[in-house]
Amino acid sequence: MVGSLRPARSELKADVIAGLTFAVVNVPQAMAHALLAAGARKLVWIT
């Protein structure tokens, strides 16, 4: 059972490309959401 969960070596390149693509897209998006959330907290605090 556990052996079937091991990733196939032939798919390693595709998995690395998918992981890098995910990181390139989602890290800046997460930072933008954090900035928006911080700005919203400041706006709520001021009003």
C-alpha positions in Angstrom: 0.0 0.0 0.0 2.7 2.5 1.0 4.8 1.6 -2.0 2.0 2.7 -4.3 2.0 6.2 -2.8 5.6 6.8 -3.9 5.9 9.2 -6.9 7.0 7.9 -10.2 10.5 8.9 -11.1 9.4 9.5 -14.7 7.0 12.2 -13.5 9.6 14.1 -11.4 10.3 16.8 -14.0 6.6 17.6 -14.5 6.1 17.7 -10.7 9.0 20.1 -10.2 7.6 22.4 -13.0 4.1 22.3 -11.5 5.5 23.1 -8.0 7.6 26.0 -9.3 4.6 27.4 -11.3 2.4 27.1 -8.2 5.0 29.0 -6.1 5.6 31.7 -8.7 1.8 32.4 -8.9 0.8 32.0 -5.3 3.6 33.6 -3.3 3.0 37.1 -4.8 -0.7 36.6 -4.6 -0.5 35.7 -0.9 1.7 38.7 -0.2 -0.9 41.0 -2.0 -3.7 39.5 0.1 -1.7 40.1 3.2 -1.1 43.7 2.3 -4.8 44.2 1.5 -5.8 42.6 4.8 -3.3 44.9 6.7 -4.7 47.9 4.9 -8.3 46.9 5.8 -7.3 46.4 9.4 -5.8 49.9 9.5 -8.9 51.3 7.8 -11.2 49.7 10.3 -9.0 50.8 13.2 -9.1 54.5 12.0 -12.9 54.7 11.5 
